[in-house]
Amino acid sequence: MNVCLKFLKFNFWFLLILFHCHCASLTDRYQYLRVVPETEETQIFLGEQFLDQGTSSLRLKRERKPKLRYETPQNSKTEKLETSYRWGQSFAGNAFLLIYAPIGWVTDFITGAAWEIKEPPPKNKSKFVLNENSKILILPPEMDTELESYNLGRLVETLVIEKYGTSRTIPFVDSFKKSVRLGYDYEYNYNFKKPIPMADLLFDSKATHFIVVKNNKIKSQIDVTLISPYSQEIIEHWSIPQPPDDKDQSQYRWLAEGAVSLIPNTVSLAAESVTYSGCSYYLTVPAYCPQSGRSGALGILSAIKLTHILHYKKRTPWRIYLRFYPDFNLSFKEIEFSKVSPELPDLFLDWYFLNVGYGARLSGTLPFGELFIEATPFWTLNYLRLHSANTDSTQWSGKIA
């Protein structure tokens, strides 16, 4: 029935609840910290909860005034950890929710997600040296492609095993998976002057030392550095010749560098507001007029978006990126119509809207997130089903937009 399209005019507004721009309490209530007590026999507690023993990376729930307790057979000490307000993640992140921002700010204060916990100073620097109990993790080498990074990492692994032994070397296959999952992949640039804690990787891998591998193109060599991630001190440094370039992979380098992504990594949920105008007529008399749409199969969340967002650990603040990403959008509405005559049967319209596209995204990175503009060609599909007790009709329409 063409009436499905004649009396409907859609205007869409999406309030996006994105994982990278929202109330910090939803996904960022915990923080990783490096803790170095006086001895390796020291037990670490948060309240009455036992956390770990000795030099550790801990996962703590954010709060305003956290306290750690250190227990040894001889004594017990309590340390108050310093905190600071997260102006970027909590304040600015919630500000993007506009009139709903105060809800996010208050929620973050109540849950403790508004606070950044500062790491306590190390109590014993002698524990940073390499010993028989150390575990060495090889970070993915900083190379042009993921394949080059992996191959070079396997080469460095053999040298590390020869130098420090198998028992102290975490297999590169395992460390590569853990590192990439947390965002420390071939694009990650380890900064020796301003290193970040990387406590999440320490917590996940139980490593005590890192191997940092950098491609020194000026000297045509590979620089290998053993560091203590708890003190950021350089323990040992050496270089190896640069491996020959894999010409078979060079033509795909632009694809592998991340400028093009084929697999979505982000799910966005949206609440949808739709306005309708016009009525259907029977013999110049209005028969049905649309009421406001009700959420359908997806409950209160009537729209889903899949896309690819640049990983936050790969974002250098105040930079511009041009990349190509996929987009997938699905929404659903059930529309009920008011009847001019009570004798008319109840009439409903089920509306499904789907678009799939792939296109360019110009994004600017900020300290607290990413802002972007897209120019994406879409294949759009509309499916309409108008049904009542007496009738049931459907209509499909698809086009490139």
Secondary structure per residue as TSV (DSSP state, phi and psi in degrees):
chain	resnum	aa	ss	phi	psi
A	1	M	-	360.0	123.7
A	2	N	T	-66.2	-17.0
A	3	V	H	-59.8	-23.3
A	4	C	H	-57.5	-36.7
A	5	L	H	-98.3	-22.0
A	6	K	H	-70.6	-36.7
A	7	F	T	-103.4	10.1
A	8	L	-	-112.9	133.8
A	9	K	-	-132.1	118.0
A	10	F	-	-102.1	131.4
A	11	N	E	-125.8	125.5
A	12	F	E	-108.8	142.4
A	13	W	E	-140.1	122.2
A	14	F	E	-108.9	126.7
A	15	L	E	-96.3	98.7
A	16	L	E	-79.4	130.9
A	17	I	E	-108.1	79.7
A	18	L	B	-85.4	153.0
A	19	F	T	-70.0	-19.4
A	20	H	T	-104.7	7.3
A	21	C	B	-154.3	86.3
A	22	H	S	-169.7	-174.6
A	23	C	-	-57.6	125.3
A	24	A	G	-63.5	-21.3
A	25	S	G	-66.0	-21.6
A	26	L	G	-69.8	-40.3
A	27	T	T	-134.7	-3.2
A	28	D	-	-129.4	43.3
A	29	R	-	-86.2	-9.8
A	30	Y	E	-118.1	154.9
A	31	Q	E	-138.6	148.1
A	32	Y	E	-100.7	135.3
A	33	L	E	-132.3	144.8
A	34	R	E	-93.9	131.1
A	35	V	E	-130.1	127.9
A	36	V	-	-122.1	100.6
A	37	P	-	-79.0	-177.9
A	38	E	S	-68.9	-38.0
A	39	T	S	-133.2	162.3
A	40	E	T	-77.3	-8.8
A	41	E	T	-90.1	-5.3
A	42	T	-	-70.3	128.1
A	43	Q	E	-93.6	139.2
A	44	I	E	-111.4	128.8
A	45	F	E	-125.3	148.7
A	46	L	E	-116.2	102.4
A	47	G	T	67.5	-122.2
A	48	E	T	-100.6	2.2
A	49	Q	E	-87.7	122.6
A	50	F	E	-76.8	129.7
A	51	L	E	-103.5	-54.0
A	52	D	E	-170.1	-179.2
A	53	Q	E	-130.8	135.9
A	54	G	S	72.8	-162.5
A	55	T	S	-59.4	123.0
A	56	S	E	-146.0	159.0
A	57	S	E	-111.6	123.6
A	58	L	E	-113.1	150.0
A	59	R	E	-108.5	109.3
A	60	L	E	-114.3	144.7
A	61	K	E	-75.9	132.9
A	62	R	-	-65.5	139.6
A	63	E	-	-158.1	168.7
A	64	R	S	-70.6	-43.2
A	65	K	S	-133.7	73.0
A	66	P	-	-75.2	151.5
A	67	K	E	-134.3	134.7
A	68	L	E	-107.4	143.0
A	69	R	E	-117.6	130.6
A	70	Y	E	-107.3	122.1
A	71	E	E	-115.0	127.6
A	72	T	-	-128.1	165.2
A	73	P	S	-58.7	-23.4
A	74	Q	S	-90.7	-38.8
A	75	N	-	-154.5	178.2
A	76	S	E	-136.5	131.1
A	77	K	E	-128.5	145.9
A	78	T	E	-117.1	134.4
A	79	E	E	-122.3	125.1
A	80	K	E	-85.2	125.5
A	81	L	-	-88.8	137.5
A	82	E	-	-76.8	148.3
A	83	T	E	-133.3	161.1
A	84	S	E	-141.9	153.9
A	85	Y	E	-74.2	139.1
A	86	R	-	-89.2	83.8
A	87	W	I	-64.0	-37.5
A	88	G	I	-75.0	-56.8
A	89	Q	I	-71.4	-43.2
A	90	S	I	-89.2	-55.8
A	91	F	I	-69.0	-57.3
A	92	A	I	-69.3	-36.4
A	93	G	H	-61.6	-42.2
A	94	N	H	-74.9	-24.1
A	95	A	H	-61.0	-25.6
A	96	F	T	-70.0	-13.8
A	97	L	T	-84.1	2.7
A	98	L	G	56.7	-115.9
A	99	I	G	-67.9	-16.2
A	100	Y	G	-93.3	0.6
A	101	A	H	-57.5	-43.4
A	102	P	H	-57.1	-32.0
A	103	I	H	-63.5	-43.5
A	104	G	H	-65.5	-41.9
A	105	W	H	-62.2	-46.0
A	106	V	H	-65.4	-42.2
A	107	T	H	-60.4	-42.5
A	108	D	H	-63.6	-37.7
A	109	F	H	-67.2	-41.4
A	110	I	H	-67.6	-43.3
A	111	T	H	-81.6	-16.0
A	112	G	T	91.7	-2.5
A	113	A	T	-69.2	-9.3
A	114	A	T	-78.5	-5.9
A	115	W	E	-113.5	140.7
A	116	E	E	-102.6	123.0
A	117	I	E	-88.2	128.9
A	118	K	-	-85.1	140.5
A	119	E	-	-67.9	137.9
A	120	P	-	-71.3	147.1
A	121	P	-	-64.6	146.4
A	122	P	-	-64.2	143.3
A	123	K	S	-95.3	-15.2
A	124	N	-	-151.9	100.5
A	125	K	G	-75.3	-15.1
A	126	S	G	-67.4	-16.0
A	127	K	G	-78.7	-3.5
A	128	F	G	-83.1	-12.8
A	129	V	S	-72.1	158.9
A	130	L	-	-80.4	130.9
A	131	N	-	-137.7	-174.9
A	132	E	T	-68.3	-17.3
A	133	N	T	-96.3	1.1
A	134	S	-	-69.6	151.8
A	135	K	-	-125.9	120.4
A	136	I	E	-103.1	126.7
A	137	L	E	-110.1	129.3
A	138	I	E	-91.6	114.5
A	139	L	-	-69.4	146.9
A	140	P	-	-54.3	124.3
A	141	P	-	-57.6	144.4
A	142	E	B	-79.5	101.1
A	143	M	-	-130.6	-178.1
A	144	D	S	-77.3	-30.5
A	145	T	S	-134.7	162.0
A	146	E	H	-65.9	-37.2
A	147	L	H	-64.1	-44.5
A	148	E	H	-62.4	-39.5
A	149	S	H	-63.1	-44.8
A	150	Y	H	-65.9	-45.5
A	151	N	H	-63.4	-41.5
A	152	L	H	-67.1	-37.3
A	153	G	H	-61.7	-39.1
A	154	R	H	-66.0	-37.1
A	155	L	H	-64.8	-46.1
A	156	V	H	-63.8	-34.3
A	157	E	H	-57.5	-42.7
A	158	T	H	-63.6	-37.4
A	159	L	H	-69.6	-39.3
A	160	V	H	-66.2	-40.3
A	161	I	H	-63.9	-42.2
A	162	E	H	-62.3	-34.0
A	163	K	H	-85.6	-40.6
A	164	Y	H	-119.1	-8.7
A	165	G	-	97.2	153.8
A	166	T	S	-68.0	-38.3
A	167	S	T	-65.5	-24.8
A	168	R	T	-98.7	-2.0
A	169	T	B	-107.9	121.1
A	170	I	-	-73.8	127.4
A	171	P	-	-50.7	133.6
A	172	F	H	-63.2	-32.1
A	173	V	H	-58.8	-42.6
A	174	D	H	-71.3	-45.1
A	175	S	H	-67.0	-32.8
A	176	F	H	-64.5	-44.8
A	177	K	H	-63.7	-45.6
A	178	K	H	-64.3	-43.2
A	179	S	H	-65.2	-46.6
A	180	V	H	-64.4	-39.8
A	181	R	H	-61.2	-29.9
A	182	L	T	-95.5	4.5
A	183	G	T	97.7	0.1
A	184	Y	-	-95.6	74.2
A	185	D	S	-107.8	-159.9
A	186	Y	T	-64.5	-17.9
A	187	E	T	-89.1	-10.1
A	188	Y	-	-75.9	126.8
A	189	N	-	-103.9	106.0
A	190	Y	-	-72.9	123.5
A	191	N	-	-100.6	110.1
A	192	F	S	-68.7	-27.2
A	193	K	S	-78.8	-36.5
A	194	K	S	-132.5	67.9
A	195	P	-	-71.3	146.3
A	196	I	-	-90.9	159.3
A	197	P	-	-61.5	-37.4
A	198	M	-	55.0	33.0
A	199	A	H	-66.7	-26.8
A	200	D	H	-65.9	-39.1
A	201	L	H	-70.1	-37.4
A	202	L	H	-62.2	-43.1
A	203	F	H	-63.7	-41.4
A	204	D	H	-75.4	-35.1
A	205	S	H	-99.1	-18.3
A	206	K	-	61.8	27.1
A	207	A	-	-77.5	153.8
A	208	T	S	-110.3	-20.5
A	209	H	E	-142.3	152.6
A	210	F	E	-116.9	147.9
A	211	I	E	-107.2	120.4
A	212	V	E	-103.4	125.8
A	213	V	E	-117.7	122.6
A	214	K	E	-126.0	142.6
A	215	N	E	-89.1	105.0
A	216	N	E	-89.2	91.5
A	217	K	T	-71.5	-25.3
A	218	I	T	-67.2	-44.7
A	219	K	T	-94.7	1.2
A	220	S	T	53.3	51.8
A	221	Q	E	-149.0	165.8
A	222	I	E	-107.0	122.0
A	223	D	E	-93.2	127.4
A	224	V	E	-118.4	126.9
A	225	T	E	-132.0	129.8
A	226	L	E	-96.2	123.0
A	227	I	E	-127.7	159.8
A	228	S	E	-97.2	113.1
A	229	P	T	-69.0	-13.3
A	230	Y	T	-83.3	-25.2
A	231	S	T	-120.1	-11.4
A	232	Q	T	62.3	21.5
A	233	E	E	-83.6	141.1
A	234	I	E	-83.2	121.0
A	235	I	E	-93.2	-40.5
A	236	E	E	-155.3	149.4
A	237	H	E	-142.9	137.7
A	238	W	E	-151.7	171.9
A	239	S	E	-131.5	152.4
A	240	I	E	-131.5	158.3
A	241	P	E	-62.0	149.0
A	242	Q	-	-71.2	128.7
A	243	P	-	-66.6	153.8
A	244	P	-	-62.4	146.3
A	245	D	-	-69.4	136.5
A	246	D	-	-84.8	97.3
A	247	K	H	-65.0	-28.2
A	248	D	H	-65.3	-25.2
A	249	Q	H	-96.8	-13.4
A	250	S	H	-62.9	-33.1
A	251	Q	T	-70.0	-19.1
A	252	Y	T	-100.7	8.1
A	253	R	H	-61.8	-42.1
A	254	W	H	-60.8	-36.8
A	255	L	I	-67.8	-43.8
A	256	A	I	-75.1	-19.7
A	257	E	I	-71.5	-7.3
A	258	G	I	101.3	-0.8
A	259	A	I	-68.1	-23.3
A	260	V	B	-123.4	127.9
A	261	S	-	-126.9	136.0
A	262	L	-	-106.8	-19.7
A	263	I	S	-111.4	125.7
A	264	P	-	-64.5	148.5
A	265	N	-	-129.8	4.8
A	266	T	E	-135.8	135.3
A	267	V	E	-112.0	128.4
A	268	S	E	-116.5	137.5
A	269	L	E	-112.5	142.1
A	270	A	E	-136.3	144.3
A	271	A	E	-96.6	133.5
A	272	E	E	-115.0	134.0
A	273	S	E	-114.9	127.3
A	274	V	E	-127.0	135.6
A	275	T	E	-112.6	145.9
A	276	Y	-	-129.7	147.3
A	277	S	-	-140.0	155.4
A	278	G	-	93.7	158.4
A	279	C	-	-133.9	160.9
A	280	S	E	-91.0	145.8
A	281	Y	E	-118.8	149.1
A	282	Y	E	-131.8	111.1
A	283	L	T	57.3	49.2
A	284	T	T	64.7	9.2
A	285	V	E	-112.3	129.8
A	286	P	E	-58.5	129.1
A	287	A	E	-104.7	-47.3
A	288	Y	E	-133.8	142.3
A	289	C	E	-131.2	137.5
A	290	P	E	-71.2	140.2
A	291	Q	-	-95.5	178.7
A	292	S	-	-65.2	146.8
A	293	G	-	-70.4	148.0
A	294	R	E	-111.3	145.5
A	295	S	E	-63.9	145.5
A	296	G	-	-112.2	-117.9
A	297	A	T	-62.5	-24.2
A	298	L	T	-94.4	12.2
A	299	G	T	68.2	-138.5
A	300	I	T	-74.0	-17.6
A	301	L	-	-97.9	105.1
A	302	S	-	-103.3	13.6
A	303	A	E	-151.2	143.0
A	304	I	E	-131.5	138.4
A	305	K	E	-130.4	130.5
A	306	L	E	-113.4	131.5
A	307	T	E	-154.8	-172.9
A	308	H	-	-120.8	123.7
A	309	I	-	-114.5	138.6
A	310	L	-	-60.0	127.9
A	311	H	-	-57.9	137.9
A	312	Y	G	-62.8	-26.7
A	313	K	G	-79.4	-9.2
A	314	K	G	-99.1	-2.8
A	315	R	-	-86.2	119.5
A	316	T	-	-91.6	118.8
A	317	P	T	-56.7	146.1
A	318	W	T	63.3	42.1
A	319	R	-	-125.4	158.1
A	320	I	E	-110.2	132.5
A	321	Y	E	-123.2	140.1
A	322	L	E	-117.5	113.3
A	323	R	E	-136.3	169.7
A	324	F	E	-122.5	126.1
A	325	Y	E	-137.1	158.1
A	326	P	E	-85.1	157.9
A	327	D	E	-139.8	136.9
A	328	F	E	-137.6	124.2
A	329	N	E	-129.7	134.7
A	330	L	E	-138.1	132.3
A	331	S	E	-143.7	160.9
A	332	F	E	-146.9	138.8
A	333	K	E	-139.8	142.6
A	334	E	E	-113.8	119.1
A	335	I	E	-110.2	129.0
A	336	E	E	-106.7	145.7
A	337	F	E	-112.1	139.2
A	338	S	E	-79.2	145.6
A	339	K	E	-104.9	135.4
A	340	V	S	-70.5	-37.6
A	341	S	S	-117.2	131.9
A	342	P	T	-65.1	-14.5
A	343	E	T	-76.3	-18.3
A	344	L	S	-72.7	146.6
A	345	P	-	-71.8	156.3
A	346	D	-	-62.5	137.6
A	347	L	E	-123.2	134.9
A	348	F	E	-132.8	150.3
A	349	L	E	-126.0	118.9
A	350	D	E	-95.5	125.6
A	351	W	E	-122.9	120.0
A	352	Y	E	-111.7	133.2
A	353	F	E	-127.5	126.4
A	354	L	E	-134.4	133.6
A	355	N	E	-138.3	141.9
A	356	V	E	-128.6	129.1
A	357	G	E	-149.0	172.1
A	358	Y	E	-150.3	124.9
A	359	G	E	-166.4	-170.5
A	360	A	E	-86.3	146.1
A	361	R	E	-133.0	122.9
A	362	L	E	-99.5	116.1
A	363	S	E	-126.0	147.9
A	364	G	E	-118.2	130.2
A	365	T	E	-96.3	135.2
A	366	L	E	-116.0	167.1
A	367	P	T	-59.0	-23.9
A	368	F	T	-112.8	2.8
A	369	G	E	169.1	-157.1
A	370	E	E	-139.2	131.4
A	371	L	E	-110.9	136.0
A	372	F	E	-145.4	157.4
A	373	I	E	-123.6	133.9
A	374	E	E	-114.4	145.9
A	375	A	E	-129.0	91.8
A	376	T	-	-122.1	121.8
A	377	P	-	-73.6	133.9
A	378	F	E	-120.3	146.7
A	379	W	E	-97.2	119.5
A	380	T	E	-111.8	135.7
A	381	L	E	-127.1	127.6
A	382	N	E	-114.1	130.5
A	383	Y	E	-123.8	121.3
A	384	L	E	-119.7	133.8
A	385	R	E	-129.0	115.1
A	386	L	E	-103.5	121.8
A	387	H	E	-145.8	150.0
A	388	S	E	-149.1	-171.3
A	389	A	S	-67.3	-23.8
A	390	N	S	-109.0	-13.3
A	391	T	-	-144.3	154.9
A	392	D	E	-155.1	110.7
A	393	S	E	-135.9	151.6
A	394	T	E	-129.7	158.7
A	395	Q	E	-148.8	133.6
A	396	W	E	-112.0	147.0
A	397	S	E	-151.2	134.2
A	398	G	E	-139.7	146.8
A	399	K	E	-163.4	164.7
A	400	I	E	-90.1	131.4
A	401	A	-	-137.0	360.0
